[in-house]
Amino acid sequence: MARQPTSGDRPTVKDVAASSGVSATTVSRVLAGNYPVSTATRARVMKAVRELDYVINAQARALGGGGTKTVAFIVHDLVGPAFAYVGQGVEQQATAEGRLCLVCTTHGDPERELELIELMREQQAEAVVLVGGGSNNRSYVERMTQVARALDKSGSRLVLCGRPPLDPDVPATVVEYDNEGGAYAITSYLISLGHRDIAFLGAGEPGHMTIDGRLRGFERAHDAHHLPVTPQPARAITFDRESGYQATRDLLARGQKFTAIFAATDVVASGVLVALRESGLRVPEDVSVVGYDDIPLARDLTPELTTVHVDHEDLGRTAVRYALNRDRHAMNQHTVVGTHVVIRNSAGPPPKPTRTRSGK
């Protein structure tokens, strides 16, 4: 049986050494796994660790160069389903790579985002993964460029997940999805059904990379089919159910003409469906509705939502895998994950115009 600790209630390396009959240096080498030790010696040390219920001092081990490597995951919030699934992918891959995953939230505050990145650099995180759309603001981009270079200098890596790249000479890993292409495809699908008056609900704060990309795809599809873009609501919305609901009520109150609504996210689309139903409008018979993301909610709505599929978990896994297994001499990495339209029951041809009694 192992000797009981002699240096207080909490066992120390010296206690483990005394119990296993080796030096404290040998115990440290066994625990760090960074020095060759015989199998028999390792077995005695680990037996003593178990019997004494010894807990490694993580801070001391980190100072000695044997600390647990970490991956930081910085996101707007943990409520948004798309963010949650990306985070799950990040955590899965970090665990598979033998890393600890740290999760931080910004709540949409760019200053807090930059502060968290700096904190993770101080904590020597091996990779700092930023998830979701950032800002196109010049000052923000310049500061993010400085952050990327500071992380690189300290041996860490900035990973932009679901965001477009910075300048080509900025050391960063970029894993994004075809945001604009997905919006182009689903808008083209609505146009192919015969829709000409399509409302886009998702105009957030100017310069939001994700929404700017979806709006570009929406407008490009109209241009490709030689159609004018329906004037979009001036009301900025957040990407939740209530905003989708209120924005749809606003459209109806203004009497704006539309036969289809492209909601910027599936969550926004869920609010759109409620507002239309309360107004006595049927989906898709009277109004077609499509979304973006293809989160599980899309299949639970009534009717099931036609949307753009993004493999969020794969996005997170790919971001971590690329960052941790990159060529150390490569300045940057950039890969684009594809998207595709998932056709369900919420979109159909526009309603036929009502004919007068004379048939005109």
C-alpha positions as CSV (number, residue, x, y, z in Angstrom):
1,M,0.0,0.0,0.0
2,A,1.2,3.5,-0.8
3,R,2.5,5.7,2.0
4,Q,0.2,8.4,3.1
5,P,1.2,12.0,2.3
6,T,3.6,13.6,4.7
7,S,3.4,17.1,3.4
8,G,-0.2,18.0,4.1
9,D,-3.7,16.9,2.9
10,R,-2.9,17.2,-0.8
11,P,-0.3,14.7,-2.1
12,T,2.8,16.1,-3.8
13,V,5.4,14.9,-6.3
14,K,7.6,14.1,-3.3
15,D,4.9,11.9,-1.8
16,V,4.5,10.0,-5.1
17,A,8.3,9.6,-5.3
18,A,8.5,8.3,-1.7
19,S,5.7,5.8,-2.3
20,S,7.1,4.5,-5.5
21,G,10.8,4.4,-4.4
22,V,12.1,6.8,-7.1
23,S,13.3,10.4,-7.2
24,A,11.0,13.3,-7.6
25,T,12.7,14.0,-11.0
26,T,11.8,10.6,-12.2
27,V,8.1,11.1,-11.2
28,S,8.1,14.4,-13.1
29,R,9.5,12.7,-16.2
30,V,6.9,9.9,-16.0
31,L,4.0,12.4,-15.7
32,A,5.3,14.7,-18.4
33,G,6.0,11.7,-20.8
34,N,9.0,13.6,-22.3
35,Y,11.9,11.4,-21.2
36,P,12.6,7.7,-21.5
37,V,11.7,5.7,-18.4
38,S,11.7,1.9,-17.9
39,T,8.3,0.2,-18.1
40,A,8.7,-1.2,-14.5
41,T,9.5,2.3,-13.1
42,R,6.6,3.9,-15.0
43,A,4.2,1.2,-13.6
44,R,5.4,1.8,-10.0
45,V,4.9,5.6,-10.3
46,M,1.5,5.4,-11.9
47,K,0.4,2.9,-9.2
48,A,1.4,5.4,-6.5
49,V,-0.4,8.2,-8.4
50,R,-3.6,6.2,-8.3
51,E,-3.4,5.1,-4.7
52,L,-2.5,8.6,-3.5
53,D,-5.1,10.2,-5.8
54,Y,-2.4,12.6,-6.9
55,V,-3.6,15.5,-9.1
56,I,-1.1,17.1,-11.5
57,N,-0.5,20.8,-10.9
58,A,-1.4,22.0,-14.4
59,Q,0.1,25.4,-13.9
60,A,3.5,24.0,-12.8
61,R,3.5,21.5,-15.6
62,A,2.7,24.3,-18.1
63,L,5.7,26.3,-16.8
64,G,7.8,23.2,-17.3
65,G,6.8,22.9,-21.0
66,G,4.5,19.9,-20.5
67,G,1.2,21.7,-20.3
68,T,-2.0,20.5,-22.0
69,K,-2.2,22.0,-25.4
70,T,-5.4,24.0,-26.0
71,V,-7.6,25.2,-28.9
72,A,-9.7,28.3,-28.2
73,F,-13.2,28.6,-29.7
74,I,-14.5,32.1,-29.8
75,V,-18.1,32.6,-30.9
76,H,-21.0,35.1,-30.8
77,D,-23.0,33.0,-28.4
78,L,-23.9,29.4,-27.6
79,V,-27.6,29.7,-28.3
80,G,-27.6,29.9,-32.1
81,P,-27.9,26.3,-33.4
82,A,-25.4,26.9,-36.2
83,F,-22.8,28.2,-33.8
84,A,-23.4,25.2,-31.5
85,Y,-22.9,22.7,-34.3
86,V,-19.7,24.4,-35.4
87,G,-18.5,24.3,-31.8
88,Q,-19.3,20.6,-31.6
89,G,-17.1,20.0,-34.6
90,V,-14.3,22.1,-33.1
91,E,-14.5,20.2,-29.8
92,Q,-14.6,16.8,-31.5
93,Q,-11.6,17.4,-33.6
94,A,-9.7,19.1,-30.7
95,T,-10.3,16.0,-28.6
96,A,-9.2,13.7,-31.4
97,E,-6.0,15.7,-31.7
98,G,-5.4,15.4,-28.0
99,R,-6.2,19.1,-27.2
100,L,-8.3,20.8,-24.6
101,C,-11.1,23.0,-26.1
102,L,-11.8,26.4,-24.4
103,V,-15.0,28.2,-25.3
104,C,-15.5,32.0,-25.1
105,T,-18.4,34.1,-26.2
106,T,-18.4,37.7,-27.5
107,H,-22.1,38.5,-27.6
108,G,-21.4,40.4,-30.8
109,D,-18.9,42.9,-29.2
110,P,-15.9,43.3,-31.5
111,E,-13.8,44.8,-28.6
112,R,-14.5,41.8,-26.5
113,E,-13.6,39.5,-29.4
114,L,-10.2,41.2,-29.6
115,E,-9.7,41.0,-25.9
116,L,-10.4,37.3,-25.8
117,I,-8.0,36.6,-28.6
118,E,-5.3,38.4,-26.7
119,L,-6.1,36.5,-23.6
120,M,-5.9,33.2,-25.5
121,R,-2.5,34.3,-26.9
122,E,-1.3,34.9,-23.3
123,Q,-2.6,31.4,-22.4
124,Q,-0.6,30.0,-25.3
125,A,-3.5,28.5,-27.1
126,E,-2.2,26.5,-30.1
127,A,-5.0,27.8,-32.3
128,V,-7.7,30.5,-31.8
129,V,-10.8,29.7,-33.9
130,L,-13.2,32.6,-34.7
131,V,-16.6,31.4,-35.8
132,G,-19.3,33.4,-37.7
133,G,-19.3,36.5,-39.7
134,G,-17.0,39.4,-38.7
135,S,-17.1,43.0,-39.9
136,N,-15.9,44.5,-43.2
137,N,-15.0,47.7,-41.3
138,R,-11.5,48.7,-42.3
139,S,-10.4,49.4,-38.8
140,Y,-11.6,46.0,-37.6
141,V,-9.8,44.2,-40.5
142,E,-6.6,46.0,-39.8
143,R,-6.7,45.1,-36.1
144,M,-7.6,41.5,-37.0
145,T,-4.5,41.4,-39.3
146,Q,-2.3,42.6,-36.4
147,V,-3.9,39.9,-34.2
148,A,-3.1,37.2,-36.7
149,R,0.5,38.3,-36.9
150,A,0.9,38.5,-33.1
151,L,-0.5,35.0,-32.7
152,D,1.8,33.7,-35.4
153,K,4.8,35.3,-33.8
154,S,3.9,33.6,-30.5
155,G,3.6,30.2,-32.1
156,S,-0.2,30.2,-32.2
157,R,-2.6,30.4,-35.2
158,L,-5.6,32.5,-36.1
159,V,-8.4,30.4,-37.6
160,L,-11.3,32.1,-39.4
161,C,-14.2,29.6,-39.5
162,G,-17.1,30.6,-41.7
163,R,-15.4,33.9,-42.6
164,P,-13.6,35.1,-45.7
165,P,-9.8,35.5,-45.6
166,L,-7.8,38.6,-44.8
167,D,-5.0,39.7,-47.1
168,P,-2.9,36.9,-48.8
169,D,0.2,37.8,-46.7
170,V,-1.7,37.4,-43.4
171,P,-0.8,34.2,-41.5
172,A,-4.1,32.6,-40.9
173,T,-6.1,29.4,-41.6
174,V,-9.4,30.1,-43.3
175,V,-12.2,27.5,-43.6
176,E,-15.3,29.0,-45.0
177,Y,-18.4,27.8,-46.9
178,D,-19.8,29.0,-50.2
179,N,-22.0,31.6,-48.5
180,E,-22.7,33.6,-51.6
181,G,-23.1,30.6,-53.8
182,G,-25.7,29.0,-51.5
183,A,-27.8,32.2,-51.6
184,Y,-27.5,32.4,-55.4
185,A,-28.6,28.8,-55.7
186,I,-31.7,29.0,-53.5
187,T,-32.7,32.4,-55.0
188,S,-32.4,30.9,-58.5
189,Y,-34.6,28.0,-57.4
190,L,-37.3,30.4,-56.3
191,I,-37.0,32.2,-59.6
192,S,-37.2,28.9,-61.5
193,L,-40.6,28.3,-59.8
194,G,-41.9,31.5,-61.2
195,H,-41.3,34.0,-58.4
196,R,-40.5,37.5,-59.4
197,D,-41.2,39.4,-56.1
198,I,-38.9,37.9,-53.4
199,A,-38.3,39.6,-50.1
200,F,-34.9,39.1,-48.4
201,L,-35.2,39.2,-44.6
202,G,-31.8,39.5,-43.0
203,A,-30.5,43.0,-43.4
204,G,-28.4,43.3,-40.2
205,E,-25.8,45.9,-39.4
206,P,-23.8,47.2,-42.5
207,G,-20.6,45.3,-43.1
208,H,-21.6,41.9,-41.6
209,M,-19.6,39.5,-43.7
210,T,-22.1,36.6,-43.6
211,I,-25.2,38.5,-44.5
212,D,-23.4,40.6,-47.0
213,G,-22.4,37.4,-48.8
214,R,-26.0,36.1,-48.8
215,L,-27.3,39.4,-50.0
216,R,-24.8,39.4,-52.9
217,G,-25.9,35.9,-53.9
218,F,-29.5,37.0,-53.8
219,E,-28.8,40.0,-56.0
220,R,-26.5,38.1,-58.4
221,A,-29.3,35.6,-59.0
222,H,-31.6,38.4,-60.0
223,D,-29.0,39.8,-62.3
224,A,-28.3,36.5,-63.9
225,H,-32.0,36.2,-64.7
226,H,-32.3,39.8,-65.8
227,L,-34.8,40.6,-63.0
228,P,-35.0,43.7,-60.8
229,V,-34.4,43.2,-57.1
230,T,-37.4,43.8,-55.0
231,P,-36.7,46.8,-52.6
232,Q,-35.6,45.2,-49.3
233,P,-36.9,46.2,-45.9
234,A,-34.9,49.0,-44.3
235,R,-35.5,47.5,-40.8
236,A,-32.3,45.8,-39.6
237,I,-33.0,42.5,-37.9
238,T,-31.1,40.2,-35.6
239,F,-31.0,36.5,-36.5
240,D,-33.6,35.1,-34.2
241,R,-37.2,33.9,-34.4
242,E,-38.7,37.2,-33.1
243,S,-36.9,39.3,-35.7
244,G,-38.2,37.1,-38.5
245,Y,-41.7,37.4,-37.0
246,Q,-41.6,41.2,-36.7
247,A,-40.0,41.8,-40.1
248,T,-42.7,39.8,-41.8
249,R,-45.4,41.7,-39.9
250,D,-43.8,44.9,-41.1
251,L,-43.9,43.7,-44.7
252,L,-47.5,42.8,-44.5
253,A,-48.4,46.1,-42.7
254,R,-46.7,48.1,-45.5
255,G,-48.6,46.2,-48.1
256,Q,-45.3,45.3,-49.9
257,K,-45.8,43.0,-52.8
258,F,-44.1,39.6,-52.5
259,T,-44.8,36.0,-53.3
260,A,-41.7,34.5,-51.6
261,I,-39.5,35.3,-48.6
262,F,-35.8,34.3,-48.4
263,A,-35.0,34.3,-44.7
264,A,-31.3,34.8,-43.9
265,T,-31.3,31.9,-41.5
266,D,-33.6,29.0,-40.6
267,V,-34.3,30.5,-37.2
268,V,-35.5,33.7,-38.9
269,A,-37.6,31.6,-41.2
270,S,-39.3,30.0,-38.2
271,G,-40.6,33.5,-37.2
272,V,-41.6,34.2,-40.7
273,L,-43.8,31.1,-40.8
274,V,-45.6,32.1,-37.6
275,A,-46.3,35.6,-38.8
276,L,-47.7,34.4,-42.2
277,R,-49.9,31.8,-40.5
278,E,-51.3,34.4,-38.1
279,S,-52.2,36.5,-41.1
280,G,-54.1,33.7,-42.7
281,L,-51.5,33.1,-45.5
282,R,-50.7,29.5,-46.5
283,V,-47.2,28.3,-47.1
284,P,-46.4,27.5,-49.9
285,E,-49.8,28.1,-51.6
286,D,-49.9,31.8,-50.9
287,V,-46.2,32.6,-50.0
288,S,-43.1,30.5,-50.4
289,V,-40.5,30.6,-47.6
290,V,-36.8,29.4,-47.7
291,G,-34.0,29.7,-45.2
292,Y,-30.3,29.1,-44.8
293,D,-28.2,26.7,-42.7
294,D,-30.3,23.4,-42.6
295,I,-30.2,23.0,-38.9
296,P,-32.4,20.3,-37.4
297,L,-35.2,22.8,-36.8
298,A,-35.7,23.1,-40.6
299,R,-37.2,19.6,-40.6
300,D,-39.4,20.2,-37.5
301,L,-41.2,23.3,-38.9
302,T,-44.6,23.1,-40.6
303,P,-44.2,22.9,-43.5
304,E,-40.7,21.5,-43.5
305,L,-38.3,24.2,-44.7
306,T,-36.6,24.4,-48.0
307,T,-33.1,25.7,-47.2
308,V,-29.4,25.8,-47.9
309,H,-27.4,23.0,-46.3
310,V,-24.2,23.8,-44.5
311,D,-22.3,21.0,-42.7
312,H,-21.5,23.0,-39.6
313,E,-19.9,20.2,-37.7
314,D,-17.6,19.4,-40.6
315,L,-16.7,23.1,-40.8
316,G,-15.5,23.1,-37.2
317,R,-13.6,19.8,-37.6
318,T,-11.9,21.0,-40.8
319,A,-10.9,24.3,-39.2
320,V,-9.1,22.5,-36.3
321,R,-7.6,19.8,-38.5
322,Y,-6.1,22.3,-40.9
323,A,-4.8,24.6,-38.2
324,L,-3.1,21.8,-36.2
325,N,-1.7,19.9,-39.1
326,R,-0.6,22.7,-41.4
327,D,2.8,23.2,-43.0
328,R,4.6,25.3,-40.5
329,H,6.3,27.2,-43.4
330,A,3.0,28.1,-45.1
331,M,1.9,31.7,-44.6
332,N,-1.9,30.9,-45.0
333,Q,-4.4,28.2,-45.7
334,H,-7.7,28.6,-47.4
335,T,-10.4,26.0,-48.2
336,V,-14.1,26.5,-49.1
337,V,-16.7,23.9,-48.1
338,G,-19.6,23.5,-50.5
339,T,-23.3,24.1,-49.9
340,H,-26.4,22.8,-51.6
341,V,-30.1,23.5,-51.7
342,V,-32.4,21.0,-49.8
343,I,-35.8,21.0,-51.3
344,R,-38.7,20.3,-48.9
345,N,-42.3,21.6,-48.6
346,S,-42.1,25.3,-48.0
347,A,-41.6,26.5,-51.5
348,G,-43.8,26.2,-54.6
349,P,-45.0,28.1,-57.6
350,P,-46.4,31.6,-56.9
351,P,-50.2,31.8,-56.7
352,K,-51.9,32.5,-60.0
353,P,-53.3,36.0,-60.5
354,T,-56.9,36.4,-59.6
355,R,-59.0,36.7,-62.8
356,T,-61.9,39.1,-63.1
357,R,-65.4,37.9,-63.9
358,S,-65.0,39.0,-67.6
359,G,-61.8,36.9,-67.7
360,K,-59.6,39.9,-68.2
